[in-house]
């Protein structure tokens, strides 16, 4: 199963979807595209996604979004729990796209990063 956490308004997210469809998707391997702005992830789902990514919670957050500054998320004293709560409440903060396959995940910026899931 390939799962893509996707924002259709994002060119990098669209490019990653196209790359998977054209180069990596196998006929027998289903693909699930989740528009996370319409179907926000819970804190538990974000924690699992973070485990699969193997990165810090901060690396999952888009610091270029206006809400990042509004919420003061650059504060280094914020706990992971507080960061997960911000991501759950404001899904626009989630990096995009994120692609998951075989219990591993990558942030598809640039879209070519998804190749690591298929080697």
PyMOL CGO cylinders between C-alpha atoms (Angstrom):
from pymol import cmd
from pymol.cgo import CYLINDER

trace = [
    CYLINDER, 0.00, 0.00, 0.00, 1.23, 3.45, -0.93, 0.3, 1, 1, 1, 1, 1, 1,
    CYLINDER, 1.23, 3.45, -0.93, -0.33, 6.30, 1.04, 0.3, 1, 1, 1, 1, 1, 1,
    CYLINDER, -0.33, 6.30, 1.04, 0.13, 9.88, -0.06, 0.3, 1, 1, 1, 1, 1, 1,
    CYLINDER, 0.13, 9.88, -0.06, -0.76, 12.75, 2.26, 0.3, 1, 1, 1, 1, 1, 1,
    CYLINDER, -0.76, 12.75, 2.26, -1.59, 15.24, -0.45, 0.3, 1, 1, 1, 1, 1, 1,
    CYLINDER, -1.59, 15.24, -0.45, -2.55, 18.86, -0.96, 0.3, 1, 1, 1, 1, 1, 1,
    CYLINDER, -2.55, 18.86, -0.96, -3.83, 19.25, -4.54, 0.3, 1, 1, 1, 1, 1, 1,
    CYLINDER, -3.83, 19.25, -4.54, -3.03, 22.98, -4.50, 0.3, 1, 1, 1, 1, 1, 1,
    CYLINDER, -3.03, 22.98, -4.50, 0.68, 22.26, -3.96, 0.3, 1, 1, 1, 1, 1, 1,
    CYLINDER, 0.68, 22.26, -3.96, 2.79, 21.77, -7.09, 0.3, 1, 1, 1, 1, 1, 1,
    CYLINDER, 2.79, 21.77, -7.09, 5.32, 19.55, -5.25, 0.3, 1, 1, 1, 1, 1, 1,
    CYLINDER, 5.32, 19.55, -5.25, 2.49, 17.37, -3.98, 0.3, 1, 1, 1, 1, 1, 1,
    CYLINDER, 2.49, 17.37, -3.98, 0.99, 17.05, -7.46, 0.3, 1, 1, 1, 1, 1, 1,
    CYLINDER, 0.99, 17.05, -7.46, 4.44, 16.25, -8.89, 0.3, 1, 1, 1, 1, 1, 1,
    CYLINDER, 4.44, 16.25, -8.89, 5.00, 13.50, -6.33, 0.3, 1, 1, 1, 1, 1, 1,
    CYLINDER, 5.00, 13.50, -6.33, 1.61, 11.93, -7.17, 0.3, 1, 1, 1, 1, 1, 1,
    CYLINDER, 1.61, 11.93, -7.17, 2.43, 12.03, -10.88, 0.3, 1, 1, 1, 1, 1, 1,
    CYLINDER, 2.43, 12.03, -10.88, 5.89, 10.56, -10.29, 0.3, 1, 1, 1, 1, 1, 1,
    CYLINDER, 5.89, 10.56, -10.29, 4.48, 7.67, -8.29, 0.3, 1, 1, 1, 1, 1, 1,
    CYLINDER, 4.48, 7.67, -8.29, 1.76, 6.99, -10.86, 0.3, 1, 1, 1, 1, 1, 1,
    CYLINDER, 1.76, 6.99, -10.86, 4.15, 7.08, -13.80, 0.3, 1, 1, 1, 1, 1, 1,
    CYLINDER, 4.15, 7.08, -13.80, 7.31, 5.47, -12.42, 0.3, 1, 1, 1, 1, 1, 1,
    CYLINDER, 7.31, 5.47, -12.42, 6.75, 3.57, -9.20, 0.3, 1, 1, 1, 1, 1, 1,
    CYLINDER, 6.75, 3.57, -9.20, 3.21, 2.32, -8.88, 0.3, 1, 1, 1, 1, 1, 1,
    CYLINDER, 3.21, 2.32, -8.88, 2.83, -1.36, -9.54, 0.3, 1, 1, 1, 1, 1, 1,
    CYLINDER, 2.83, -1.36, -9.54, -0.48, -2.68, -10.79, 0.3, 1, 1, 1, 1, 1, 1,
    CYLINDER, -0.48, -2.68, -10.79, -1.03, -4.87, -7.71, 0.3, 1, 1, 1, 1, 1, 1,
    CYLINDER, -1.03, -4.87, -7.71, -0.03, -2.19, -5.21, 0.3, 1, 1, 1, 1, 1, 1,
    CYLINDER, -0.03, -2.19, -5.21, -2.97, -0.02, -4.15, 0.3, 1, 1, 1, 1, 1, 1,
    CYLINDER, -2.97, -0.02, -4.15, -2.51, 3.70, -3.65, 0.3, 1, 1, 1, 1, 1, 1,
    CYLINDER, -2.51, 3.70, -3.65, -4.45, 5.78, -1.19, 0.3, 1, 1, 1, 1, 1, 1,
    CYLINDER, -4.45, 5.78, -1.19, -4.43, 9.55, -1.55, 0.3, 1, 1, 1, 1, 1, 1,
    CYLINDER, -4.43, 9.55, -1.55, -5.45, 11.43, 1.57, 0.3, 1, 1, 1, 1, 1, 1,
    CYLINDER, -5.45, 11.43, 1.57, -6.21, 15.11, 1.25, 0.3, 1, 1, 1, 1, 1, 1,
    CYLINDER, -6.21, 15.11, 1.25, -5.14, 15.92, 4.78, 0.3, 1, 1, 1, 1, 1, 1,
    CYLINDER, -5.14, 15.92, 4.78, -6.67, 19.40, 4.71, 0.3, 1, 1, 1, 1, 1, 1,
    CYLINDER, -6.67, 19.40, 4.71, -10.11, 17.76, 4.25, 0.3, 1, 1, 1, 1, 1, 1,
    CYLINDER, -10.11, 17.76, 4.25, -9.29, 14.77, 6.48, 0.3, 1, 1, 1, 1, 1, 1,
    CYLINDER, -9.29, 14.77, 6.48, -6.98, 16.11, 9.21, 0.3, 1, 1, 1, 1, 1, 1,
    CYLINDER, -6.98, 16.11, 9.21, -4.80, 13.64, 11.04, 0.3, 1, 1, 1, 1, 1, 1,
    CYLINDER, -4.80, 13.64, 11.04, -5.26, 12.99, 14.75, 0.3, 1, 1, 1, 1, 1, 1,
    CYLINDER, -5.26, 12.99, 14.75, -2.41, 13.41, 17.19, 0.3, 1, 1, 1, 1, 1, 1,
    CYLINDER, -2.41, 13.41, 17.19, -2.01, 9.61, 17.28, 0.3, 1, 1, 1, 1, 1, 1,
    CYLINDER, -2.01, 9.61, 17.28, -1.84, 9.44, 13.48, 0.3, 1, 1, 1, 1, 1, 1,
    CYLINDER, -1.84, 9.44, 13.48, 0.74, 12.24, 13.43, 0.3, 1, 1, 1, 1, 1, 1,
    CYLINDER, 0.74, 12.24, 13.43, 2.86, 10.40, 15.99, 0.3, 1, 1, 1, 1, 1, 1,
    CYLINDER, 2.86, 10.40, 15.99, 2.75, 7.25, 13.87, 0.3, 1, 1, 1, 1, 1, 1,
    CYLINDER, 2.75, 7.25, 13.87, 3.63, 9.22, 10.75, 0.3, 1, 1, 1, 1, 1, 1,
    CYLINDER, 3.63, 9.22, 10.75, 6.53, 10.80, 12.64, 0.3, 1, 1, 1, 1, 1, 1,
    CYLINDER, 6.53, 10.80, 12.64, 7.77, 7.35, 13.65, 0.3, 1, 1, 1, 1, 1, 1,
    CYLINDER, 7.77, 7.35, 13.65, 7.66, 6.24, 10.01, 0.3, 1, 1, 1, 1, 1, 1,
    CYLINDER, 7.66, 6.24, 10.01, 9.51, 9.37, 8.89, 0.3, 1, 1, 1, 1, 1, 1,
    CYLINDER, 9.51, 9.37, 8.89, 12.18, 8.95, 11.54, 0.3, 1, 1, 1, 1, 1, 1,
    CYLINDER, 12.18, 8.95, 11.54, 12.64, 12.68, 11.98, 0.3, 1, 1, 1, 1, 1, 1,
    CYLINDER, 12.64, 12.68, 11.98, 11.92, 15.29, 14.61, 0.3, 1, 1, 1, 1, 1, 1,
    CYLINDER, 11.92, 15.29, 14.61, 8.39, 16.64, 14.93, 0.3, 1, 1, 1, 1, 1, 1,
    CYLINDER, 8.39, 16.64, 14.93, 9.71, 20.06, 13.90, 0.3, 1, 1, 1, 1, 1, 1,
    CYLINDER, 9.71, 20.06, 13.90, 10.83, 18.63, 10.54, 0.3, 1, 1, 1, 1, 1, 1,
    CYLINDER, 10.83, 18.63, 10.54, 7.19, 17.76, 9.83, 0.3, 1, 1, 1, 1, 1, 1,
    CYLINDER, 7.19, 17.76, 9.83, 6.12, 21.38, 10.24, 0.3, 1, 1, 1, 1, 1, 1,
    CYLINDER, 6.12, 21.38, 10.24, 6.01, 23.99, 7.48, 0.3, 1, 1, 1, 1, 1, 1,
    CYLINDER, 6.01, 23.99, 7.48, 7.56, 27.04, 9.08, 0.3, 1, 1, 1, 1, 1, 1,
    CYLINDER, 7.56, 27.04, 9.08, 6.66, 29.24, 6.09, 0.3, 1, 1, 1, 1, 1, 1,
    CYLINDER, 6.66, 29.24, 6.09, 2.94, 29.24, 6.88, 0.3, 1, 1, 1, 1, 1, 1,
    CYLINDER, 2.94, 29.24, 6.88, 1.60, 32.44, 8.52, 0.3, 1, 1, 1, 1, 1, 1,
    CYLINDER, 1.60, 32.44, 8.52, -0.07, 30.39, 11.28, 0.3, 1, 1, 1, 1, 1, 1,
    CYLINDER, -0.07, 30.39, 11.28, 3.38, 29.11, 12.31, 0.3, 1, 1, 1, 1, 1, 1,
    CYLINDER, 3.38, 29.11, 12.31, 4.40, 32.61, 13.33, 0.3, 1, 1, 1, 1, 1, 1,
    CYLINDER, 4.40, 32.61, 13.33, 0.97, 33.45, 14.78, 0.3, 1, 1, 1, 1, 1, 1,
    CYLINDER, 0.97, 33.45, 14.78, 1.16, 30.43, 17.10, 0.3, 1, 1, 1, 1, 1, 1,
    CYLINDER, 1.16, 30.43, 17.10, 4.75, 31.13, 18.10, 0.3, 1, 1, 1, 1, 1, 1,
    CYLINDER, 4.75, 31.13, 18.10, 5.87, 27.67, 17.02, 0.3, 1, 1, 1, 1, 1, 1,
    CYLINDER, 5.87, 27.67, 17.02, 9.48, 28.76, 16.64, 0.3, 1, 1, 1, 1, 1, 1,
    CYLINDER, 9.48, 28.76, 16.64, 9.70, 28.72, 20.44, 0.3, 1, 1, 1, 1, 1, 1,
    CYLINDER, 9.70, 28.72, 20.44, 12.27, 25.99, 21.16, 0.3, 1, 1, 1, 1, 1, 1,
    CYLINDER, 12.27, 25.99, 21.16, 10.74, 25.31, 24.59, 0.3, 1, 1, 1, 1, 1, 1,
    CYLINDER, 10.74, 25.31, 24.59, 7.56, 23.88, 23.07, 0.3, 1, 1, 1, 1, 1, 1,
    CYLINDER, 7.56, 23.88, 23.07, 7.18, 20.17, 23.71, 0.3, 1, 1, 1, 1, 1, 1,
    CYLINDER, 7.18, 20.17, 23.71, 6.58, 17.55, 21.04, 0.3, 1, 1, 1, 1, 1, 1,
    CYLINDER, 6.58, 17.55, 21.04, 3.06, 17.16, 22.45, 0.3, 1, 1, 1, 1, 1, 1,
    CYLINDER, 3.06, 17.16, 22.45, 2.39, 20.86, 21.86, 0.3, 1, 1, 1, 1, 1, 1,
    CYLINDER, 2.39, 20.86, 21.86, 3.74, 20.61, 18.32, 0.3, 1, 1, 1, 1, 1, 1,
    CYLINDER, 3.74, 20.61, 18.32, 1.57, 17.56, 17.57, 0.3, 1, 1, 1, 1, 1, 1,
    CYLINDER, 1.57, 17.56, 17.57, -1.46, 19.45, 18.90, 0.3, 1, 1, 1, 1, 1, 1,
    CYLINDER, -1.46, 19.45, 18.90, -0.67, 22.41, 16.62, 0.3, 1, 1, 1, 1, 1, 1,
    CYLINDER, -0.67, 22.41, 16.62, -0.36, 20.09, 13.61, 0.3, 1, 1, 1, 1, 1, 1,
    CYLINDER, -0.36, 20.09, 13.61, -3.64, 18.36, 14.46, 0.3, 1, 1, 1, 1, 1, 1,
    CYLINDER, -3.64, 18.36, 14.46, -5.48, 21.67, 14.90, 0.3, 1, 1, 1, 1, 1, 1,
    CYLINDER, -5.48, 21.67, 14.90, -3.88, 23.35, 11.86, 0.3, 1, 1, 1, 1, 1, 1,
    CYLINDER, -3.88, 23.35, 11.86, -3.22, 20.71, 9.18, 0.3, 1, 1, 1, 1, 1, 1,
    CYLINDER, -3.22, 20.71, 9.18, -1.89, 23.38, 6.78, 0.3, 1, 1, 1, 1, 1, 1,
    CYLINDER, -1.89, 23.38, 6.78, 1.29, 23.21, 8.90, 0.3, 1, 1, 1, 1, 1, 1,
    CYLINDER, 1.29, 23.21, 8.90, 2.06, 19.63, 7.80, 0.3, 1, 1, 1, 1, 1, 1,
    CYLINDER, 2.06, 19.63, 7.80, 4.87, 19.22, 5.27, 0.3, 1, 1, 1, 1, 1, 1,
    CYLINDER, 4.87, 19.22, 5.27, 3.64, 18.02, 1.91, 0.3, 1, 1, 1, 1, 1, 1,
    CYLINDER, 3.64, 18.02, 1.91, 3.50, 15.64, 0.36, 0.3, 1, 1, 1, 1, 1, 1,
    CYLINDER, 3.50, 15.64, 0.36, 4.32, 12.79, 2.70, 0.3, 1, 1, 1, 1, 1, 1,
    CYLINDER, 4.32, 12.79, 2.70, 4.45, 9.36, 1.10, 0.3, 1, 1, 1, 1, 1, 1,
    CYLINDER, 4.45, 9.36, 1.10, 4.26, 6.13, 3.12, 0.3, 1, 1, 1, 1, 1, 1,
    CYLINDER, 4.26, 6.13, 3.12, 5.13, 2.65, 1.86, 0.3, 1, 1, 1, 1, 1, 1,
    CYLINDER, 5.13, 2.65, 1.86, 6.04, -0.52, 3.76, 0.3, 1, 1, 1, 1, 1, 1,
    CYLINDER, 6.04, -0.52, 3.76, 5.99, 1.26, 7.14, 0.3, 1, 1, 1, 1, 1, 1,
    CYLINDER, 5.99, 1.26, 7.14, 8.50, 3.88, 5.94, 0.3, 1, 1, 1, 1, 1, 1,
    CYLINDER, 8.50, 3.88, 5.94, 7.75, 7.48, 5.00, 0.3, 1, 1, 1, 1, 1, 1,
    CYLINDER, 7.75, 7.48, 5.00, 9.44, 10.40, 3.29, 0.3, 1, 1, 1, 1, 1, 1,
    CYLINDER, 9.44, 10.40, 3.29, 8.63, 14.03, 2.78, 0.3, 1, 1, 1, 1, 1, 1,
    CYLINDER, 8.63, 14.03, 2.78, 8.35, 14.48, -0.98, 0.3, 1, 1, 1, 1, 1, 1,
    CYLINDER, 8.35, 14.48, -0.98, 10.14, 17.82, -1.19, 0.3, 1, 1, 1, 1, 1, 1,
    CYLINDER, 10.14, 17.82, -1.19, 11.62, 17.48, -3.71, 0.3, 1, 1, 1, 1, 1, 1,
    CYLINDER, 11.62, 17.48, -3.71, 9.31, 14.89, -5.27, 0.3, 1, 1, 1, 1, 1, 1,
    CYLINDER, 9.31, 14.89, -5.27, 12.32, 12.73, -6.18, 0.3, 1, 1, 1, 1, 1, 1,
    CYLINDER, 12.32, 12.73, -6.18, 12.70, 11.89, -2.47, 0.3, 1, 1, 1, 1, 1, 1,
    CYLINDER, 12.70, 11.89, -2.47, 9.95, 9.29, -2.90, 0.3, 1, 1, 1, 1, 1, 1,
    CYLINDER, 9.95, 9.29, -2.90, 12.39, 7.12, -4.91, 0.3, 1, 1, 1, 1, 1, 1,
    CYLINDER, 12.39, 7.12, -4.91, 13.97, 5.98, -1.63, 0.3, 1, 1, 1, 1, 1, 1,
    CYLINDER, 13.97, 5.98, -1.63, 10.78, 4.09, -0.79, 0.3, 1, 1, 1, 1, 1, 1,
    CYLINDER, 10.78, 4.09, -0.79, 11.06, 1.98, -3.94, 0.3, 1, 1, 1, 1, 1, 1,
    CYLINDER, 11.06, 1.98, -3.94, 14.63, 0.64, -3.71, 0.3, 1, 1, 1, 1, 1, 1,
]
cmd.load_cgo(trace, "trace")
